Amino acid sequence: MLTNASLAVIGGGVIGLAVARRALMGGWNVRVHRTDERGASWVAGGMLAPHSEGWPGEEKLLQLGLESLHLWHGGFLDGLPDEVVTARESLVVAVDRADAADLRTVGEWLAAQGHPVTVTSSARDIEPLLAQGIRHGFRAETELAVDNRAVVRALAALCERLGVQWAPPVSDLAEVHADAVVIANGVDAPKLWPDLPIRPVKGEVLRLRWRRGCMPVPTRVIRARVHGRQVYLVPRADGVVVGATQYEHGRDTAPAVTGVRELLDDACAVMPALGEYEFAECAAGLRPMTTDGLPLVERLDERTLVAAGHGRNGFLLAPWTAERIAAELDITVGAIR
């Protein structure tokens, strides 16, 4: 057990906290540099959905997602409150024929990769709240959804119990005194290491709150293709998270009318009962995207590692990232000794 080496994690979102917890469990003295600003982890939908997020050409990302989903099921949830899990299945549906053709493409691709999903032509028998006429889809029974904000709070609490030190953000790696450093601050990572190919991609997310007299909250994640656009409905204890748009607009995080309108229209086209829910929140976040869509989880030099660029899959890939960084830190330990 390592007891005298120090690690600085720069970033207090789900990736930074997952890395910090794993390192603390490995005996590192960990300091997390974090900001009070709410980043991508606060806005996320919290879907752990490698099957329903998949698309032909993204074979490597699918494999990483499946490995990480296995880690979620296999122990990453240990120590987190049971209520952080808000759904234990995804239902992916299509609104029109073209959307149904896209779903068939995904389903056939998943089967060819050795990860078949359960296809259905009677989606409303599975989820009665779906709109009339929605029939085609598939089920991904092993996928999960988590309350993103509850997970971040719980991981922070676990880190505190394990002895983490909190520190303010830094603008220069030369300011950081530690045996090892992990850059895990999302879209801000290039400020510390300019060569990192990470760019911000904006996405709006809505929260709809259940009201007395409304139809109940769905028990599974509903993902849909609506005339070529994607929308997801993720259960929460008090309602539904609706997301998400995706487009490049610099570092702008102001919700745009067009994006919000499309999300509401598409959500109600899939599940009309949502029109009676309370419109509780609208927010926009910045996904840290890379050129090839794959996360950057690797060593940069003898002291510095990066865990960033997770795009839309930060929560899904948090356990895999923590384990990958832990393996690299073992190499650092050998060098120190």
C-alpha positions as YAML, in Angstrom:
chain: A
units: angstrom
residues:
- id: 1
  name: MET
  ca: [0.00, 0.00, 0.00]
- id: 2
  name: LEU
  ca: [1.40, 3.37, -1.03]
- id: 3
  name: THR
  ca: [1.40, 5.91, 1.81]
- id: 4
  name: ASN
  ca: [3.85, 8.70, 0.97]
- id: 5
  name: ALA
  ca: [3.34, 9.69, -2.69]
- id: 6
  name: SER
  ca: [1.21, 12.68, -3.59]
- id: 7
  name: LEU
  ca: [-1.25, 13.12, -6.44]
- id: 8
  name: ALA
  ca: [-2.87, 16.33, -7.64]
- id: 9
  name: VAL
  ca: [-6.09, 15.93, -9.61]
- id: 10
  name: ILE
  ca: [-7.09, 19.06, -11.50]
- id: 11
  name: GLY
  ca: [-10.86, 19.03, -11.94]
- id: 12
  name: GLY
  ca: [-13.73, 18.20, -9.60]
- id: 13
  name: GLY
  ca: [-16.28, 16.75, -12.01]
- id: 14
  name: VAL
  ca: [-17.21, 13.09, -12.28]
- id: 15
  name: ILE
  ca: [-13.92, 12.16, -13.98]
- id: 16
  name: GLY
  ca: [-11.70, 13.97, -11.50]
- id: 17
  name: LEU
  ca: [-13.59, 12.60, -8.51]
- id: 18
  name: ALA
  ca: [-13.60, 9.04, -9.87]
- id: 19
  name: VAL
  ca: [-9.83, 9.23, -10.40]
- id: 20
  name: ALA
  ca: [-9.34, 10.74, -6.94]
- id: 21
  name: ARG
  ca: [-11.40, 8.06, -5.19]
- id: 22
  name: ARG
  ca: [-9.53, 5.26, -6.93]
- id: 23
  name: ALA
  ca: [-6.16, 6.80, -6.06]
- id: 24
  name: LEU
  ca: [-7.16, 7.33, -2.43]
- id: 25
  name: MET
  ca: [-8.17, 3.68, -2.24]
- id: 26
  name: GLY
  ca: [-4.71, 2.84, -3.61]
- id: 27
  name: GLY
  ca: [-2.98, 4.73, -0.81]
- id: 28
  name: TRP
  ca: [-2.12, 8.00, -2.54]
- id: 29
  name: ASN
  ca: [-2.25, 11.33, -0.75]
- id: 30
  name: VAL
  ca: [-4.68, 13.13, -3.05]
- id: 31
  name: ARG
  ca: [-5.40, 16.81, -3.52]
- id: 32
  name: VAL
  ca: [-8.23, 17.84, -5.86]
- id: 33
  name: HIS
  ca: [-8.10, 21.29, -7.41]
- id: 34
  name: ARG
  ca: [-11.66, 22.31, -8.20]
- id: 35
  name: THR
  ca: [-13.74, 25.35, -8.95]
- id: 36
  name: ASP
  ca: [-17.11, 26.45, -7.58]
- id: 37
  name: GLU
  ca: [-18.44, 26.82, -11.13]
- id: 38
  name: ARG
  ca: [-20.85, 24.16, -12.39]
- id: 39
  name: GLY
  ca: [-19.45, 22.31, -15.37]
- id: 40
  name: ALA
  ca: [-20.53, 19.52, -17.70]
- id: 41
  name: SER
  ca: [-21.09, 17.02, -14.87]
- id: 42
  name: TRP
  ca: [-23.83, 19.25, -13.44]
- id: 43
  name: VAL
  ca: [-25.74, 19.42, -16.73]
- id: 44
  name: ALA
  ca: [-25.32, 15.80, -17.86]
- id: 45
  name: GLY
  ca: [-28.18, 13.35, -18.40]
- id: 46
  name: GLY
  ca: [-26.37, 10.58, -16.55]
- id: 47
  name: MET
  ca: [-27.00, 7.80, -19.08]
- id: 48
  name: LEU
  ca: [-24.72, 4.76, -19.01]
- id: 49
  name: ALA
  ca: [-25.68, 3.68, -22.47]
- id: 50
  name: PRO
  ca: [-23.01, 2.19, -24.76]
- id: 51
  name: HIS
  ca: [-25.53, 0.24, -26.85]
- id: 52
  name: SER
  ca: [-28.01, 3.02, -27.49]
- id: 53
  name: GLU
  ca: [-25.27, 5.65, -27.97]
- id: 54
  name: GLY
  ca: [-23.49, 3.46, -30.52]
- id: 55
  name: TRP
  ca: [-23.16, 4.05, -34.24]
- id: 56
  name: PRO
  ca: [-21.26, 2.25, -37.03]
- id: 57
  name: GLY
  ca: [-17.67, 3.43, -37.14]
- id: 58
  name: GLU
  ca: [-17.50, 3.91, -33.37]
- id: 59
  name: GLU
  ca: [-16.38, 0.37, -32.55]
- id: 60
  name: LYS
  ca: [-13.60, 1.44, -30.19]
- id: 61
  name: LEU
  ca: [-15.89, 3.76, -28.24]
- id: 62
  name: LEU
  ca: [-18.48, 0.97, -27.98]
- id: 63
  name: GLN
  ca: [-15.88, -1.38, -26.52]
- id: 64
  name: LEU
  ca: [-14.70, 1.18, -23.98]
- id: 65
  name: GLY
  ca: [-18.29, 1.91, -23.00]
- id: 66
  name: LEU
  ca: [-19.12, -1.77, -22.52]
- id: 67
  name: GLU
  ca: [-16.01, -2.28, -20.38]
- id: 68
  name: SER
  ca: [-16.94, 0.71, -18.24]
- id: 69
  name: LEU
  ca: [-20.60, -0.31, -17.92]
- id: 70
  name: HIS
  ca: [-19.35, -3.66, -16.59]
- id: 71
  name: LEU
  ca: [-17.35, -1.75, -13.97]
- id: 72
  name: TRP
  ca: [-20.45, 0.22, -12.96]
- id: 73
  name: HIS
  ca: [-22.27, -3.06, -12.43]
- id: 74
  name: GLY
  ca: [-19.21, -4.69, -10.88]
- id: 75
  name: GLY
  ca: [-18.40, -2.37, -8.00]
- id: 76
  name: PHE
  ca: [-18.17, 1.30, -8.96]
- id: 77
  name: LEU
  ca: [-21.55, 1.86, -7.31]
- id: 78
  name: ASP
  ca: [-20.24, 0.52, -4.00]
- id: 79
  name: GLY
  ca: [-20.47, 3.24, -1.40]
- id: 80
  name: LEU
  ca: [-22.90, 5.33, -3.45]
- id: 81
  name: PRO
  ca: [-26.52, 5.64, -2.28]
- id: 82
  name: ASP
  ca: [-28.93, 3.22, -3.97]
- id: 83
  name: GLU
  ca: [-31.07, 6.11, -5.17]
- id: 84
  name: VAL
  ca: [-28.36, 7.44, -7.51]
- id: 85
  name: VAL
  ca: [-29.53, 4.79, -10.02]
- id: 86
  name: THR
  ca: [-32.71, 6.12, -11.64]
- id: 87
  name: ALA
  ca: [-33.25, 3.53, -14.41]
- id: 88
  name: ARG
  ca: [-32.04, 0.01, -15.23]
- id: 89
  name: GLU
  ca: [-32.95, -0.32, -18.89]
- id: 90
  name: SER
  ca: [-33.07, 1.74, -22.07]
- id: 91
  name: LEU
  ca: [-35.78, 1.62, -24.71]
- id: 92
  name: VAL
  ca: [-34.76, 3.13, -28.05]
- id: 93
  name: VAL
  ca: [-37.61, 3.97, -30.43]
- id: 94
  name: ALA
  ca: [-38.26, 5.52, -33.84]
- id: 95
  name: VAL
  ca: [-40.94, 8.02, -34.83]
- id: 96
  name: ASP
  ca: [-40.99, 7.58, -38.62]
- id: 97
  name: ARG
  ca: [-39.78, 5.10, -41.24]
- id: 98
  name: ALA
  ca: [-36.44, 6.78, -41.78]
- id: 99
  name: ASP
  ca: [-35.83, 6.77, -38.02]
- id: 100
  name: ALA
  ca: [-36.77, 3.08, -37.91]
- id: 101
  name: ALA
  ca: [-34.25, 2.38, -40.67]
- id: 102
  name: ASP
  ca: [-31.55, 4.10, -38.59]
- id: 103
  name: LEU
  ca: [-32.44, 1.91, -35.62]
- id: 104
  name: ARG
  ca: [-32.19, -1.21, -37.75]
- id: 105
  name: THR
  ca: [-28.74, -0.06, -38.85]
- id: 106
  name: VAL
  ca: [-27.65, 0.32, -35.23]
- id: 107
  name: GLY
  ca: [-29.21, -2.99, -34.20]
- id: 108
  name: GLU
  ca: [-27.53, -4.90, -37.03]
- id: 109
  name: TRP
  ca: [-24.20, -3.23, -36.27]
- id: 110
  name: LEU
  ca: [-24.43, -4.14, -32.58]
- id: 111
  name: ALA
  ca: [-25.28, -7.74, -33.47]
- id: 112
  name: ALA
  ca: [-22.29, -7.87, -35.82]
- id: 113
  name: GLN
  ca: [-20.08, -6.68, -32.94]
- id: 114
  name: GLY
  ca: [-21.38, -9.54, -30.80]
- id: 115
  name: HIS
  ca: [-23.60, -7.33, -28.62]
- id: 116
  name: PRO
  ca: [-27.17, -7.88, -29.82]
- id: 117
  name: VAL
  ca: [-30.10, -5.94, -28.42]
- id: 118
  name: THR
  ca: [-33.73, -7.02, -28.13]
- id: 119
  name: VAL
  ca: [-35.65, -5.69, -31.14]
- id: 120
  name: THR
  ca: [-39.37, -4.95, -30.83]
- id: 121
  name: SER
  ca: [-42.18, -3.85, -33.11]
- id: 122
  name: SER
  ca: [-44.57, -3.25, -30.20]
- id: 123
  name: ALA
  ca: [-42.78, -0.55, -28.21]
- id: 124
  name: ARG
  ca: [-46.02, 0.76, -26.65]
- id: 125
  name: ASP
  ca: [-46.56, -2.60, -24.99]
- id: 126
  name: ILE
  ca: [-43.26, -2.00, -23.20]
- id: 127
  name: GLU
  ca: [-43.86, 1.70, -22.48]
- id: 128
  name: PRO
  ca: [-47.58, 2.64, -22.69]
- id: 129
  name: LEU
  ca: [-46.85, 6.37, -22.37]
- id: 130
  name: LEU
  ca: [-45.30, 6.46, -25.85]
- id: 131
  name: ALA
  ca: [-47.21, 8.33, -28.55]
- id: 132
  name: GLN
  ca: [-49.66, 6.51, -30.78]
- id: 133
  name: GLY
  ca: [-47.91, 5.17, -33.85]
- id: 134
  name: ILE
  ca: [-44.53, 4.53, -32.23]
- id: 135
  name: ARG
  ca: [-43.90, 0.81, -32.68]
- id: 136
  name: HIS
  ca: [-40.32, 0.09, -33.66]
- id: 137
  name: GLY
  ca: [-37.36, 0.02, -31.33]
- id: 138
  name: PHE
  ca: [-34.99, -2.05, -29.27]
- id: 139
  name: ARG
  ca: [-34.29, -2.67, -25.60]
- id: 140
  name: ALA
  ca: [-30.86, -2.49, -23.97]
- id: 141
  name: GLU
  ca: [-31.51, -4.32, -20.70]
- id: 142
  name: THR
  ca: [-28.10, -3.82, -19.06]
- id: 143
  name: GLU
  ca: [-27.90, -0.06, -19.52]
- id: 144
  name: LEU
  ca: [-28.33, 2.24, -16.53]
- id: 145
  name: ALA
  ca: [-29.07, 5.86, -15.78]
- id: 146
  name: VAL
  ca: [-27.82, 7.74, -12.74]
- id: 147
  name: ASP
  ca: [-28.67, 11.05, -11.14]
- id: 148
  name: ASN
  ca: [-25.61, 12.99, -12.25]
- id: 149
  name: ARG
  ca: [-25.72, 15.54, -9.46]
- id: 150
  name: ALA
  ca: [-26.25, 12.92, -6.78]
- id: 151
  name: VAL
  ca: [-23.30, 10.90, -8.11]
- id: 152
  name: VAL
  ca: [-20.96, 13.91, -8.01]
- id: 153
  name: ARG
  ca: [-22.05, 14.76, -4.45]
- id: 154
  name: ALA
  ca: [-21.65, 11.15, -3.34]
- id: 155
  name: LEU
  ca: [-18.21, 10.76, -4.91]
- id: 156
  name: ALA
  ca: [-17.08, 13.98, -3.22]
- id: 157
  name: ALA
  ca: [-18.34, 12.69, 0.13]
- id: 158
  name: LEU
  ca: [-16.52, 9.38, -0.38]
- id: 159
  name: CYS
  ca: [-13.32, 11.23, -1.21]
- id: 160
  name: GLU
  ca: [-13.67, 13.28, 1.95]
- id: 161
  name: ARG
  ca: [-14.07, 10.15, 4.06]
- id: 162
  name: LEU
  ca: [-10.93, 8.76, 2.43]
- id: 163
  name: GLY
  ca: [-8.96, 11.89, 3.31]
- id: 164
  name: VAL
  ca: [-8.88, 14.01, 0.16]
- id: 165
  name: GLN
  ca: [-7.63, 17.57, 0.34]
- id: 166
  name: TRP
  ca: [-9.57, 20.24, -1.58]
- id: 167
  name: ALA
  ca: [-7.72, 23.09, -3.25]
- id: 168
  name: PRO
  ca: [-8.57, 25.98, -5.60]
- id: 169
  name: PRO
  ca: [-8.10, 25.68, -9.39]
- id: 170
  name: VAL
  ca: [-4.72, 26.33, -10.97]
- id: 171
  name: SER
  ca: [-3.74, 28.06, -14.20]
- id: 172
  name: ASP
  ca: [-0.20, 26.69, -14.55]
- id: 173
  name: LEU
  ca: [1.13, 23.18, -13.90]
- id: 174
  name: ALA
  ca: [4.29, 24.77, -12.47]
- id: 175
  name: GLU
  ca: [2.13, 25.85, -9.51]
- id: 176
  name: VAL
  ca: [1.26, 22.24, -8.70]
- id: 177
  name: HIS
  ca: [3.58, 20.47, -6.27]
- id: 178
  name: ALA
  ca: [2.94, 16.71, -6.32]
- id: 179
  name: ASP
  ca: [4.62, 13.49, -7.38]
- id: 180
  name: ALA
  ca: [1.97, 13.01, -10.07]
- id: 181
  name: VAL
  ca: [-0.65, 15.24, -11.68]
- id: 182
  name: VAL
  ca: [-3.83, 14.26, -13.52]
- id: 183
  name: ILE
  ca: [-5.41, 16.88, -15.78]
- id: 184
  name: ALA
  ca: [-9.15, 16.16, -15.57]
- id: 185
  name: ASN
  ca: [-10.81, 19.53, -16.05]
- id: 186
  name: GLY
  ca: [-12.71, 18.87, -19.28]
- id: 187
  name: VAL
  ca: [-12.84, 21.70, -21.78]
- id: 188
  name: ASP
  ca: [-10.27, 23.65, -19.77]
- id: 189
  name: ALA
  ca: [-7.59, 20.96, -20.12]
- id: 190
  name: PRO
  ca: [-5.87, 22.70, -23.09]
- id: 191
  name: LYS
  ca: [-5.25, 25.75, -20.89]
- id: 192
  name: LEU
  ca: [-2.83, 23.59, -18.91]
- id: 193
  name: TRP
  ca: [-1.49, 21.51, -21.81]
- id: 194
  name: PRO
  ca: [-2.04, 23.44, -25.06]
- id: 195
  name: ASP
  ca: [-1.45, 20.51, -27.42]
- id: 196
  name: LEU
  ca: [-4.48, 18.58, -26.17]
- id: 197
  name: PRO
  ca: [-7.02, 18.29, -29.05]
- id: 198
  name: ILE
  ca: [-10.11, 19.09, -26.96]
- id: 199
  name: ARG
  ca: [-12.81, 21.54, -28.01]
- id: 200
  name: PRO
  ca: [-16.11, 22.60, -26.38]
- id: 201
  name: VAL
  ca: [-19.39, 21.34, -27.89]
- id: 202
  name: LYS
  ca: [-22.52, 22.97, -26.54]
- id: 203
  name: GLY
  ca: [-25.60, 21.05, -25.46]
- id: 204
  name: GLU
  ca: [-28.89, 22.15, -23.91]
- id: 205
  name: VAL
  ca: [-30.65, 19.96, -21.32]
- id: 206
  name: LEU
  ca: [-34.09, 20.45, -19.80]
- id: 207
  name: ARG
  ca: [-35.64, 19.24, -16.55]
- id: 208
  name: LEU
  ca: [-39.37, 18.59, -16.36]
- id: 209
  name: ARG
  ca: [-40.93, 18.05, -12.93]
- id: 210
  name: TRP
  ca: [-43.85, 15.71, -12.29]
- id: 211
  name: ARG
  ca: [-46.99, 17.38, -10.94]
- id: 212
  name: ARG
  ca: [-49.94, 15.90, -9.11]
- id: 213
  name: GLY
  ca: [-52.45, 14.56, -11.62]
- id: 214
  name: CYS
  ca: [-49.85, 13.98, -14.35]
- id: 215
  name: MET
  ca: [-49.01, 10.61, -15.83]
- id: 216
  name: PRO
  ca: [-46.20, 8.88, -13.91]
- id: 217
  name: VAL
  ca: [-42.48, 9.22, -14.60]
- id: 218
  name: PRO
  ca: [-41.22, 6.46, -16.94]
- id: 219
  name: THR
  ca: [-39.21, 3.73, -15.24]
- id: 220
  name: ARG
  ca: [-36.61, 3.32, -18.01]
- id: 221
  name: VAL
  ca: [-34.61, 5.64, -20.22]
- id: 222
  name: ILE
  ca: [-36.45, 6.45, -23.44]
- id: 223
  name: ARG
  ca: [-34.23, 7.38, -26.35]
- id: 224
  name: ALA
  ca: [-35.78, 8.31, -29.67]
- id: 225
  name: ARG
  ca: [-35.00, 9.38, -33.17]
- id: 226
  name: VAL
  ca: [-37.47, 12.06, -34.21]
- id: 227
  name: HIS
  ca: [-37.22, 12.90, -37.92]
- id: 228
  name: GLY
  ca: [-33.45, 12.41, -37.76]
- id: 229
  name: ARG
  ca: [-32.89, 14.22, -34.46]
- id: 230
  name: GLN
  ca: [-32.06, 12.39, -31.25]
- id: 231
  name: VAL
  ca: [-33.78, 13.04, -27.94]
- id: 232
  name: TYR
  ca: [-33.56, 11.24, -24.62]
- id: 233
  name: LEU
  ca: [-35.87, 11.14, -21.61]
- id: 234
  name: VAL
  ca: [-34.11, 10.11, -18.42]
- id: 235
  name: PRO
  ca: [-36.07, 9.37, -15.23]
- id: 236
  name: ARG
  ca: [-35.36, 11.24, -12.02]
- id: 237
  name: ALA
  ca: [-37.04, 10.91, -8.65]
- id: 238
  name: ASP
  ca: [-39.07, 14.05, -9.30]
- id: 239
  name: GLY
  ca: [-39.46, 14.03, -13.09]
- id: 240
  name: VAL
  ca: [-37.55, 13.67, -16.32]
- id: 241
  name: VAL
  ca: [-34.34, 15.05, -17.82]
- id: 242
  name: VAL
  ca: [-34.68, 15.85, -21.54]
- id: 243
  name: GLY
  ca: [-31.66, 16.22, -23.77]
- id: 244
  name: ALA
  ca: [-29.68, 17.03, -25.60]
- id: 245
  name: THR
  ca: [-28.73, 19.32, -28.41]
- id: 246
  name: GLN
  ca: [-25.20, 19.23, -29.77]
- id: 247
  name: TYR
  ca: [-23.49, 21.96, -31.75]
- id: 248
  name: GLU
  ca: [-20.34, 24.06, -31.74]
- id: 249
  name: HIS
  ca: [-20.72, 27.60, -30.46]
- id: 250
  name: GLY
  ca: [-17.45, 28.36, -28.70]
- id: 251
  name: ARG
  ca: [-17.78, 28.60, -24.94]
- id: 252
  name: ASP
  ca: [-21.30, 30.00, -24.97]
- id: 253
  name: THR
  ca: [-23.48, 28.36, -22.29]
- id: 254
  name: ALA
  ca: [-26.64, 30.43, -22.73]
- id: 255
  name: PRO
  ca: [-29.61, 28.20, -23.71]
- id: 256
  name: ALA
  ca: [-30.91, 29.09, -27.18]
- id: 257
  name: VAL
  ca: [-34.61, 29.26, -28.02]
- id: 258
  name: THR
  ca: [-34.23, 27.03, -31.09]
- id: 259
  name: GLY
  ca: [-32.55, 24.24, -29.17]
- id: 260
  name: VAL
  ca: [-35.02, 24.36, -26.28]
- id: 261
  name: ARG
  ca: [-38.01, 24.40, -28.64]
- id: 262
  name: GLU
  ca: [-36.72, 21.38, -30.56]
- id: 263
  name: LEU
  ca: [-36.15, 19.43, -27.36]
- id: 264
  name: LEU
  ca: [-39.65, 20.17, -26.06]
- id: 265
  name: ASP
  ca: [-41.28, 19.40, -29.41]
- id: 266
  name: ASP
  ca: [-39.38, 16.13, -29.79]
- id: 267
  name: ALA
  ca: [-39.95, 15.05, -26.18]
- id: 268
  name: CYS
  ca: [-43.70, 15.59, -26.46]
- id: 269
  name: ALA
  ca: [-43.78, 13.89, -29.87]
- id: 270
  name: VAL
  ca: [-42.36, 10.81, -28.17]
- id: 271
  name: MET
  ca: [-44.28, 11.03, -24.89]
- id: 272
  name: PRO
  ca: [-47.22, 13.47, -25.10]
- id: 273
  name: ALA
  ca: [-47.98, 13.28, -21.37]
- id: 274
  name: LEU
  ca: [-44.84, 15.33, -20.68]
- id: 275
  name: GLY
  ca: [-46.74, 18.38, -21.87]
- id: 276
  name: GLU
  ca: [-48.48, 18.48, -18.49]
- id: 277
  name: TYR
  ca: [-45.27, 18.42, -16.47]
- id: 278
  name: GLU
  ca: [-43.74, 21.54, -14.91]
- id: 279
  name: PHE
  ca: [-40.93, 23.16, -16.91]
- id: 280
  name: ALA
  ca: [-38.42, 23.26, -14.05]
- id: 281
  name: GLU
  ca: [-34.99, 24.04, -15.51]
- id: 282
  name: CYS
  ca: [-33.07, 24.76, -18.68]
- id: 283
  name: ALA
  ca: [-29.29, 24.68, -18.79]
- id: 284
  name: ALA
  ca: [-26.48, 24.35, -21.30]
- id: 285
  name: GLY
  ca: [-23.11, 22.70, -20.81]
- id: 286
  name: LEU
  ca: [-19.90, 22.23, -22.77]
- id: 287
  name: ARG
  ca: [-18.90, 18.69, -23.68]
- id: 288
  name: PRO
  ca: [-15.13, 18.20, -24.02]
- id: 289
  name: MET
  ca: [-14.87, 16.61, -27.48]
- id: 290
  name: THR
  ca: [-11.83, 15.20, -29.25]
- id: 291
  name: THR
  ca: [-11.16, 14.89, -32.96]
- id: 292
  name: ASP
  ca: [-11.86, 11.14, -33.14]
- id: 293
  name: GLY
  ca: [-14.48, 11.06, -30.37]
- id: 294
  name: LEU
  ca: [-12.29, 8.95, -28.08]
- id: 295
  name: PRO
  ca: [-11.24, 10.15, -24.62]
- id: 296
  name: LEU
  ca: [-7.67, 11.15, -23.84]
- id: 297
  name: VAL
  ca: [-6.61, 8.96, -20.92]
- id: 298
  name: GLU
  ca: [-2.86, 8.62, -21.07]
- id: 299
  name: ARG
  ca: [0.52, 9.78, -19.85]
- id: 300
  name: LEU
  ca: [1.85, 13.13, -21.10]
- id: 301
  name: ASP
  ca: [5.24, 13.06, -19.39]
- id: 302
  name: GLU
  ca: [6.90, 11.41, -16.40]
- id: 303
  name: ARG
  ca: [4.75, 13.33, -13.92]
- id: 304
  name: THR
  ca: [1.66, 14.37, -15.85]
- id: 305
  name: LEU
  ca: [-1.34, 12.36, -17.03]
- id: 306
  name: VAL
  ca: [-4.54, 13.44, -18.74]
- id: 307
  name: ALA
  ca: [-8.09, 12.18, -18.24]
- id: 308
  name: ALA
  ca: [-10.24, 14.41, -20.42]
- id: 309
  name: GLY
  ca: [-12.07, 14.62, -23.74]
- id: 310
  name: HIS
  ca: [-14.90, 12.24, -22.81]
- id: 311
  name: GLY
  ca: [-17.49, 14.09, -24.87]
- id: 312
  name: ARG
  ca: [-21.02, 12.89, -24.14]
- id: 313
  name: ASN
  ca: [-19.81, 9.82, -22.21]
- id: 314
  name: GLY
  ca: [-18.17, 11.24, -19.09]
- id: 315
  name: PHE
  ca: [-20.37, 9.42, -16.60]
- id: 316
  name: LEU
  ca: [-20.32, 6.17, -18.54]
- id: 317
  name: LEU
  ca: [-16.53, 6.13, -18.85]
- id: 318
  name: ALA
  ca: [-15.67, 7.34, -15.34]
- id: 319
  name: PRO
  ca: [-14.90, 3.86, -13.90]
- id: 320
  name: TRP
  ca: [-12.82, 2.81, -16.90]
- id: 321
  name: THR
  ca: [-10.91, 6.09, -16.74]
- id: 322
  name: ALA
  ca: [-10.20, 5.68, -13.02]
- id: 323
  name: GLU
  ca: [-8.81, 2.18, -13.57]
- id: 324
  name: ARG
  ca: [-6.72, 3.25, -16.56]
- id: 325
  name: ILE
  ca: [-5.19, 6.13, -14.58]
- id: 326
  name: ALA
  ca: [-4.60, 3.84, -11.59]
- id: 327
  name: ALA
  ca: [-2.57, 1.52, -13.82]
- id: 328
  name: GLU
  ca: [-0.43, 4.44, -14.97]
- id: 329
  name: LEU
  ca: [0.03, 5.61, -11.39]
- id: 330
  name: ASP
  ca: [1.39, 2.18, -10.50]
- id: 331
  name: ILE
  ca: [4.17, 2.88, -13.01]
- id: 332
  name: THR
  ca: [4.81, 6.21, -11.32]
- id: 333
  name: VAL
  ca: [5.09, 4.44, -7.96]
- id: 334
  name: GLY
  ca: [7.74, 2.14, -9.37]
- id: 335
  name: ALA
  ca: [9.73, 5.13, -10.60]
- id: 336
  name: ILE
  ca: [9.48, 6.87, -7.21]
- id: 337
  name: ARG
  ca: [10.67, 3.77, -5.40]
...
